[in-house]
Amino acid sequence: MDKFFIKTDRLVITEADESMAESIHKNSLDEDMRKFVPDEVFETVQKANQAVMNIMNWYKQDRAPLVYPIIIKNGVNIGYVQAVPFDGCDWEIGYHIAKEYTGRLFATEALKAFLPVIMEKLKIDKIMGISLEENAASCAVLEKCGFKLEYKGSGNYQGESGNIRVYFYYAL
């Protein structure tokens, strides 16, 4: 099987490997990760390495999270995009760009490149995106990438109740 690989003008999206544990650890420590996806914060390089080992094993499974690091042209890992099984039938999109690289449209560029490839790989015609309403940057990325808002209100996010927005992206 070929290694997952997407290249854009500024980015490469590829499979995780053990050499990325330190950058994954560092990227996971910023305030946005702690606030919006605390289950993806790795306090030590060792915990990040265990996560990488899990991610590498998930690539071999049929219905497991598919997490792919985002690398910029100088070789720096700045975040990830992912497709995660959701409630047994749908898939959810996820992404994070390390704080020092936000505001440069990297998330939008990565997501636009990732969507058609991952949807074809998963043989799906829609994918969901969920964000806390207060995470305006995440909502903006979803909207720029063609996701349609389908619900706005109270709901479950990361195991807690909050004001959320649920979006769907439909393949053409």
Protein Blocks (a to p, Z undefined) as FASTA:
>chain_A
ZZdddddfkbccddddfklmmmmmmmmmpmklmmmmmmlccfbfklmmmmmmmmmmmmmp
mbdcdddddddfkopafbdcddddeehlaccddddddfklgonlmmmmmmmmmmmmmmmm
nopabdcddddfklmmlmmmmmmnopacfbgcdddeehiacdddddddddZZ
